[in-house]
Amino acid sequence: MLSVREAAKNALNFYKDIYPNISGELVEEVELDESHKYWLITLSFPVGVDSVSPLSAVLLPKTVRKYKLFKVDAQNGNVESMKIRTLTNDVE
């Protein structure tokens, strides 16, 4: 079985292959699914925020973190899927 460290590295490498110009990724969550067949890896990355007014440009952060959920085969390490991961406290 693939270690969690290897699974996270595979998810990160997959992400970087698709988005080579984005940096600042973080491993946020790791979990072995109930069937023990897949590692579920959540990565976050920074995204710039557009200001709608001069006041919001001063008060709001310049970036927010977005999240992706990766399903990694626990036996062979292949990334099976990448999905948008929405947190319950995310506000758009």
N, C-alpha and C positions, 0 to 999 in steps of 0.2 A: 504494500500500500504506500502511496505517495505521502510524504510528510506534509504537514500544514505549511511549513516554510517553502517547500518546493511548489506546492499548489499556489501559494500567494505569489511566488516569483513567476510562475507560468501566467497567472492572470495579469500581472504587471507587464510582462513582456508582450502579451497579446494586446493590451491597451496601448502600449508605446508603439507597436507596429501600426496600429490604426491611427493614432494621434501623435505623430512624432514631434510636433511643435509645441505640445503642452507639457509643462513640467510642474512639479510640486505635488505629485501624487502621494497619497498616504494609504496604508492598509488600515482600514477602520474596524472591520469585523471578519471573523473566520468561524465557520461552523461546518461540522460533518453532518450531512442530512440523515434523516431517520433510517434510510436504507443502507447507509454507510457506503454508498456508491459514488457520492459526489461531495466535493468540498464546495461550500458556498462562501465566496470571498467578496467583501464589499470594499471597493476603493473609492477614495474621494479625490477631487481635483479642483483647483481654483478657477473661477470664471469671473470675468470682469462685469461690473454692474454699471449700467447707463444711468446717469443722473437725469432726473426730470426737471429739477430746479436747482438754482445756485445753493439754496439752503440744504437740500438733500445731498448735494455734492460734498458739503462740509460735514454733515451729521452722519451719513450712512457710510458703511465700509466700502472700499473700492472693489473688493472681491467678495464672493460668497463661495462656499464649497458645494459642489454637486456630487452625486454618488452614482456608482455603477455596481451592479451585482453580477458576479461571474460564477458560472457553474463549471467546476473543473472535475473531470473524471478522476476518481481517487486511485485508479489502477494505472492508467497510462499517461495521465497528466494533460490530456487534451482539454482545451477550453471548449465546452459544449454550447454555452450561450453567454451573452452579455445583455443585461437589461438595465433600464433606468431604475434607480432605487430612490423612492420618495420617502422621506422621513415624516412622521406624523406632525412635527412642528415646523416643517417647511412652509413658507408663505411665498407666493409668487406675486 
